[in-house]
Amino acid sequence: MNNQNVVVLGASPREDRYSNRAVRELANHGHNVYPVHPLCAEIHGKTCYKRLDDIPGEVDTLTLYVGKERSTQLMDNILSQKPRRIIMNPGAENELLEAKAKEHDIEVIRGCTLVMLRTKQF
C-alpha cells in the first residue's frame, strides 16, 4: 500500500532516535508522514502535530514510539483516529491497547517500522 497517511506517535527531533529515522524513512518511501510531538515544530521538513486530534484526514497506519504508560493515557485518542493498523515498535508494546484496538477491528503488528520498510513488509 503506497502513499499511506502514517502517524509517528512519539516522533523525536533527535537524530539518534529510531522515531526520528522512521519519519525520514517513511517520507523517503513516499508516505505522507505526520509526526506527533508536543514541543517540536518540524522533523525532517514535516510539520509536527502537538496532539493526535490535530491530525488532518484519515490515518492508515499509526506507528507507536511511546511507552506503555503514555500509550495507555492516549488510548482513547489513538482509537478515535481509527487507524487501519497500529505498529507497536520494540519497547512500545501495550497489551491493553492491543486488545482494545482489535475490538475496534484495527490490525496490530508488533514489529519495527524501519525493518518493515527495509524488507518491503510495510
Buried (B, 14 or more C-beta within 10 A) or exposed (E): EEEBBBBBBBBBBEEEBBBBBBBBBBBEBEBBBBBBBEEBEEBBEBEBBEEBEEBEEEBBBBBBBBEBEBBBEBBEBBBEBEBBBBBBBEEBBBEEBBEBBEEEEBEBBEBBBBEBBEEEEB
